[in-house]
Amino acid sequence: MQNHFELFQLPISYELDRTALDTAYREVQSRVHPDKFVQASDAEKRVAMQWATQANEAYQTLKDPIKRATYLCNLHGVDLQTESNTAMPAAFLMQQMEWREAFDDARHGSDTKAMMALEKELNLALKNQTAAAGVAISQNDFATAAQQIRACLFLEKFLNDIAAFEE
């Protein structure tokens, strides 16, 4: 089976031309969409459905910078070990604790302004971590990229916690 980049005939790289990805996705979908196989045999329909599913999964992976970085690490034999490897640099752990305290203070004080400031700070941190993962990947340092991605996943989860609170 092809990797996601090969499926869309794109270079294997963290840096990605989003327009080229969108165009390639539509091209693949136009060839394998199940509606084109209404008159086909059951086997042909099944194969078309598998291709359409793979194209959708590949597109969802490649269009998201964090998923794309994770995928590139996996392609290069580096498992993020998100379940078992929770080791993070001490500075990041300290920052996490500060953010959690700020979140708890804002939540208990119903301080919308503080919550919005924290959300802005976390979004900036996520942007910076994602960029750092991209730099590590471009330098073929997939172990460092994996650590950066684990930090990104933490930040995404934290931002989801804030969004859930705000609702």
N, C-alpha and C positions, 0 to 999 in steps of 0.2 A: 504494500500500500504506500502511496506517495505521502510525503510530508505536506503540511499545509502550504508551504511556500511553493513547492513544486506543483501542487494542484492548481494554483493561480499563476504559475509561471513567473514568480517574483523572486528576486535575489534573497538568499537567507541572510537576513540582517535585522537588527533592532530598528534601525531607521527605515521607515516605510512610507511610500507615497500613497496616501490614503485614497486619492482619486484613482490611481492604478489598481489598488485593491478593490475598490467599489466596482470599477469597470470589469475586472477579471471575475469577480463574484457574479455579477449579472450575466456575463458570458457563459460561465459554467452552469448557472441556474437555468439559462435559456436552453441549454442542451440536455439537461437531466431532469427538468421539472416533471413530476409525475403526470401532469395534465397532458404532456406530449406522448404519454404511453398508454392512453386509454384503450386503444385497440391492440395493444401488445399482449404477449403471453404473460402468464403469472410470473414466470422466472424473470422476464425482461422488466416487468413492473417492479419486482423486488430489487433488482439491480439498480434501476433508476432511483428508487426510494433510498437505497443505501448511499448512492452518489449524492443525492440531494441532501441527505442528512449529514454526510461528511462535509459537503460544501458549506452548509449552515454552521456546523461546528467550527470548521476552519476559519470562516469569516468572523465569527464571534470571538475567536481566540486572537486572531491577528489584528483586529481593529482596536482592541483594548491594550494599551501599553503594558500593563502589569501582567495580563494573561500572555501577551506576546513574549515578554521577558521570561516568564516562567517556562513557556514552551521552548524557547531557545536554550534555556538551561537544561531542560530535559533532553532536547536533541543532542546536546553536548555531554550527556551522561551525568549531569549534576541534578540530583533529586533535592528539592527544597526541604524535605523532611519536616513539613509544617506541623505534623502531629507530634513528632518526637524531638525536634531540635528547636528549643526555645531560647537558646543562648543568644544574647545580644550584647553589644558593647555597653559598658557601664554608663556612659553618658546618655545613651538612648534609654536605658532603664530608668535613670534618674528623671529624664524628661517625661517619660511615661507617667511616673508617679506624680510629677507636678501637674501634668494635664489632667490626670484622674482627680486630683485634689481640686483643681479649678472647676472641673465638671461637677463634682459633688457640691462645691460651694455655690455654684450658679444654680444648680438644680434645687438645692434646699432653700436657697434664698429667692427662688423664682426670678432670677436676674437674667432677663432676656438679653440685655446688652452684653453682659459678660459671656453668655452662652454663644452669642453671635461672634464675639471677638475670638473665643476659643475655636469655634468652627473655622473662622478665617485663618487662624494660625495653623490648625491641623491641615487645612487644604494646601497651604503653602508648604508645610513640611512634607506632605504627600507628593506634591509636585517636585520638590527637591530630591526626595528619596527615589522617585521614579526616574528622574534625570540621572542620578548617581548610578542606578542599576543599568541604565542605557550606556553610560560611559564605561562601566565595568565590562559589559558585554562587548562593546566595541573594542576593548583591549583584551578580549578572550579570557577575562578573569571571571569565570562563571561561579566560583566559590564566593567571591565578594558580591557578585550580582545576586546570588541566592540569599545572602544575608540582607542585602538592600530590599529585595522583594519581600522577605518575611516582615521587615519593618513596614513596607507599604501595606501589606495585608493587615497588620495591626492597625495602621492609621485608617484604612478603609472601614474596618470593623468599628473603630471608635467613632468615625463620622456617621456610621449607620446608627450607633447608639444615640448620638446627639439628634439625628433626624427622627428616630423613634420617640425620643423624649419630647421633641418639639411638636409632634403630632398629638 
